[in-house]
Amino acid sequence: MIAVHPKSSVSRVLLSDSSAANAGGLDAAAEALMADIAAFDLEAARARVQAIDSRHTGLRVSSCQFPDVVPEATIPQLCVNDPEPAQGRVPEPEKNSSCAGGGLLDQLKAEVAERQRQACDSSRLADVERDGFDRRLRAAFEYFHDLTTQLNYLKPEVARGYFFLDSNDAFRNLAWQEGFADFRTQAERDGGRIERVSLCYTLKGPGERTLERAGGGVERLRQVLFDLGLKFECQERRNRQRELEMATFTVADEVCVQVMWRADFENRVVVMESRNLERLGYAACSLPVEAMGPAMLDEFSRLMLGRENRFRTFLIR
């Protein structure tokens, strides 16, 4: 608080200090000072000080300028129905902004999550289908294992003739000699399921046949016999230059039959590949995995033994 005293009062105080010897003067100065204090107006003095400070110094205004702040900028007013922001108005953030909820990053994350979910669903569906293949092929293996065990004991005759090349002398009077069933599984990292079942058996007859070939026909016949899995012996005749002139093949009435049931997971079918099943040579066909049941296996067994059957009704045409 600042008290402003009139100059007359201050002069009186100074004169009174310098006239210490004059007691009367002191009393007069004291009375004058008390009169001044009694007459002093504190509110008027405060008003005068504020007026003087405002007149000589003015209001203090900062002179610092910030580049990103516009001086005397006003706060923009939010207008919901205005499709375009007015000049000087801060635009609203876009809905697809990466900083806002539901932005581009969130959309990409959602898309990745959806694809992962679909991949999981597809993987589960594929596992269910592969489990179905495994159950049916396993049942087929157990069926063929029991079947070959019985036939190895009974050794029944097979009412079927096998014609070789263009010969009219077929392999006849064949009987079951021996057979077995086997299977192959996937790797453990792929589930270890059965993906292939094989059935092999041999039919044997009492006779044999003799075939002669000359020159290049020798090797061609040898390759055919080898590919068909036929059992044979070959006697060669060569000239003095050790050139092959002719060969005599003795082929036994013995036919090795191979049948393989293979799971085609991509096409959801079972492919049956055979060699010498109904005739000498190779054949292949497909059937739905749902057809791999006891009824189809019974019809196939009748086909193996040369009996009347309906096996072809199960095939995919």
Secondary structure, 3 states (H helix, E strand, C coil): CCCCCCHHHHHHHHHHHHCCCCHHHHHHHHHHHHHHHHHCCHHHHHHHHHHHHHHHCCCCCCCCCCCCCCCCCCCCCCCCCCCCCCCCCCCCCCCCCCCCCCCHHHHHHHHHHHHHHHHHHHHHHHHHHHHHHHHHHHHHHHHHHHHHHHHHHHCCEECCCECCCCCCCCECCEEEEEEEEEEEECCHHHCCCEEEEEEEEEEEEEEEEEEEEECCHHHHHHHHHHHHCCCEEEEEEECCCCCEEEEEEEEEEEEEEEEEEEEECCCCEEEEEEECCCCCCEEEEEEEHHHCCHHHHHHHHHHHCCCCCCHHHHCCC
